Amino acid sequence: MANLTRSDQPHRAGVPLSVNRPPHIPVAVLGMSLGIFLVVTFALCVGFDLIFPGQAMYQTWLKLLPGFSWLTWSSFLLGGVEAFAYGWFVALIFAPLFNYFSARWAR
């Protein structure tokens, strides 16, 4: 025990742990994810409307998608573009708000 020396630097016991950061949602990742999800959902709904015309949702699409009419190729493409844009609209509002409040409440 005589050979023990004392250090002037503070010593911490244990393994250093990483600092937990608040969750963060990248806007671009959320925008692409929601945009593609809504385009796929739109395409599936149009397919469902064609298979089961008695249960059609196209009246709803006419109200939600400006310029959409039932059913031409140009209208179908316009509906897909608008569905993708709605996904980005949600991402551009939701992700920054989530990131702001997540960082704020993590303090």
C-alpha positions, 0 to 999 in steps of 0.5 A: 500500500505504500506505493499508492499515489494520489492524482490531482485530477478527479477520478470517476468510477464506472463507464462513461455513458453517452448523454441522452439526446431528445428524439429528433425527426428529420423533415426530409425522411418524414416528408418522403415517407408520408408522401409515398404512403399517401400516394400508395394509399391513393392508388389503392383507393382508386383501384378499390373504386374500380373493383367495387364501384358501389363502394366508391370513394371518388366523391371524397377525392373530388373534394380533397384533391383540387382539379381531380376528376374521375378518372383519366390518366392526367387526373390520376397523376394529378391526384398522386402528385397532390397526395404526395404534396399533402404528405410533405405539408404534414411533414413540414409542419409536424417535424419541426414542431415535434423537434422543438417541443422534444428538445424543449421538454428534454431540459 
